[in-house]
C-alpha cells in the first residue's frame, strides 16, 4: 500500500514542479502597432532603454526585451483590413494599437487589442491616454 501511494505521489509532484518551472521561463509578448507617427518607437525607447530620443520612421519590424517581456514594434502594411494592416494575427500576443485620433479605432474581434494615444485625455474609455508620458504605458503591459 505504501509503495503504491509513494509511486503515485512522487510522479505527480514532479509533474507539478515541471509545469510551474516552465511557466516562469516563458516570456510575455506584446506588440506596438498602428499608423506611422503615433509614438510607437518613442514609447518603446522610453520604456525599454529609458531614453528620450528623436525618432525617424521605422523601416522594419523589431523587438526589445523589458523585464522578461518581449515588446515588438510592427510596421503597417498596405492591407485594407486594419487587423491585417497592423499585423494583428496572433491571439497569444497583447497588442497596443497607437492611434492619432478616435477615428483610427477598429473592431478587434477576438484579439487582445488596447488602443493608445500619446495625447491628452479626451474621455474615451476605450483608449489609454498617456498624456505625453510614455512610461504610463508600463502599468498596462
Order of alpha helices (4+ residues) and beta strands (2+ residues): alpha-beta-alpha-beta-beta-alpha-beta-beta-beta
